[in-house]
Amino acid sequence: MSNVSRITPSQVETAKPGKASAARLLEDAFENLSSRTVKALGPTGQPMNIPIAWPHGRSPSNEEKTELTRIVLSIHNAMQTLATDEEIEENLALLIAGRKSSNKADPHSMGKVYAMVMCEVPAAILKLAVSNIVRGKADGIEKGFIPSTDILLDYCERLQRDVMAKAVMVERMLQLPEQDAPPEPMSEDQMARRREQIAALARPRAVPGQAA
């Protein structure tokens, strides 16, 4: 199966070294599927970012559908598992370690405050958020500084909405129909007969009773 990585249960909540988390596998799957689909056309004839069908012969294989469905299911399951206080403190410690402005920060005391605010954030989303922040890939988060509780919570909520939206889109794309095969090109004989038919239709017809 091309362009689809297998996911194990241990990857759902925690990204292991050398392995992608379910959210990152979903991101790759979404981009891959979206690039292969036929898009709807807008009022001006411009393609819209709305998949409507698969080109003939390019719909996902049964094996690919099974793997993608498992990734989506892993995402749904991961969203039901909230981060524990210990996980919040652990991720905060990682965040502090990666920030240049955090020399005097106490992960334990700060963790209690963050745990009160982040108690309804799924563990998988928190880990993904911290990973993005430490790598400088978090939109809206100032690089080099620890985000406050409200900013981190807002980012996690945006991240969760984005992940779930992609999961829904992947599910929908897997249900799209495949376009019919294009018609076979006409042979030279067929084209010649078609030209004769058109020429015959273009000839003036004789009117009954009228001299030729």
N, C-alpha and C positions, 0 to 999 in steps of 0.2 A: 504494500500500500504506500503510495507516494505522498510525501508532504504531511503525514500524520504520525505523531509520536505516540507510543503506547504509554499509558499512565497506570501506575500501581496505587493501591489504597494509601500507601505511606506518602504519596506525593500530594494528596488532597489538601492537607493543612500545612505541611512543612516542605519547603523546597530543599532537597538534599543536595550536597555538593555534586556538581556535574549533571544535575537533573532539574527540569523545569517544573514549576508548580502548575496545578490545574489551571489557574488563572492565566498563566503565560502560554500554556498549550492552547487554551481557548482563544487567546488573542491571535496566535499564529493561525489557528483553524479559521477564525472569522475572516482574517485578511486573505487567506488562500481561497476560501469559498467565494467570498465577495468578488474577487478578481476574475472568477471563472463564470459568473452568471450573466445572463442577459438583463439589462436594466430597462426600466420603463422610460418612456420619452415624455418630456414636458411639453407644455403648450407651444413652445417655439421649436420643438424637435430636438432639443438638447437632452442627452441622457441624464436621468435622475438617479440618485443613489438608492433606488428601490429595486431589488432583484425580483424578476417575474418568471424566469424560466432558466433551464439549463440548455446550452447549445446542444444540438444533436450529437450524441456519442460522448458527452463530457460530464454527464451527471455522476455523482459519487458512486463508487462501487458499494456492494452490500457490506464488504469488510470495512470500508471507510465509514459508512453510515453507522455501523456498530461501534466503531472506535470513537467517533465524534459524539454519539449518543451517550457513551460512557463518560466522556469528558464533561458533557453538560450535566449529567446526573451527579457527577462528583462535585461540580460547582454548586448545584442546588443543595446537596448534602452539607457541603462546607459552610454554606450561608446559615445553616441551622445551629452551628457550633460556635457559641460565643467565646470570646477570649476570657480566660481566667485571670485573677489578680496576679498570679505568678507569671503568666505569659505576658501580661501588660508590663510588669516590672522588667522582665527579661528583654522585651523588645525596646523598652525605654533605655535600658542600659546599653544596648547596641547603638541606639540613636545617639546617646550622649557620647559614647566612645568615638563616634564618627564626626562629631561637631567640634570645631576649633574654639567655640565660645563657651565650652562646658567644663572647664577645668575644675571648678569648685562645685559643680552640680552633684547632688546626692541621689543616685538612682532609686534608693529605697524610699526615702521620704517623698521624692517627686512621684514615685510609682503609685503611692497611695492616693495622691491627688488625681493622677491620670486614670487610675482604676475606677474612681467614682464617675468620671466623665465617659470613659470608653467601655463601660460595662455591657453595652448592647452592641458592640462592634464584633462581627465574626472574627475568630482568630486568624483565618486565612487572609482576610482583608487587612487586618492590622499588620501582619507579617509582610504582605505585599506593599503596603504603604511605607513601612519603615525601610524596606529594601529600596524602593524608588527614591525615598528621601536621601538615604545614605549615598546612593549612586548619582544624586543630582538630577533625577529624572521625574521629579514630582512637580507638576504644574501648580503655580500659586504658592509654593513653599520657598522661602528665601534660603539660598544656599549658605551653608556654614553656621546656621543658627538652629537651635531646638525650637520647633513650632510650639506655640502655646496650646493648651488643651482645646480651646474652641477651634483654632485653625487646624489642628490635627484631626479633630472629630469631623469637621467640614470636609477635609480632604478624604477621609475614610468613607464618608457617606457618598461623596461624588464618585469615588473609586468603585464602591459597591454598586451604585446605579449603573455605571458604565459596564462592569462585569456582567451584571444580570441582563442588561440590554443586549449585549453581545451573545449571551447564552440563548436568549429568546430568538434572536436573529438567526443563529446557527440552526436552531430547531426548525424555524420556518423555512430556511433555505433547503434543508434536507427533505422537505415535503414538496418542493417546487416540481412542476412537470418538466419533462424534456421535450424540446421542440422536435417536430417531425423532420424526417430526412428531407433534404432539398430535392426537388425534382431532377430526374436524370436529364442531362443535356441532350438536345435533339440531334439525331444523326443527320448526315448530309441529305439522305433520301427523304427524311421527314421534313427537313427544311425546304427541300425542293417542292414537295407536295403542298406544304403550307403556302408557299409563294404562288403556286398554281391556283389554289383555292381563293387566295386574295385577289389575284388577277381576274378570276372568273366573276367574282362579286363586283369588280369594278367595271366590267363590260356593260354597255347599255343594253337593256332588254328590249326585244321587239314587241311592239304594241299590236294586238290582234286587229286585222283589217287594214293595217297601214302597210303601204308598199315598202318593200325593203330598199 
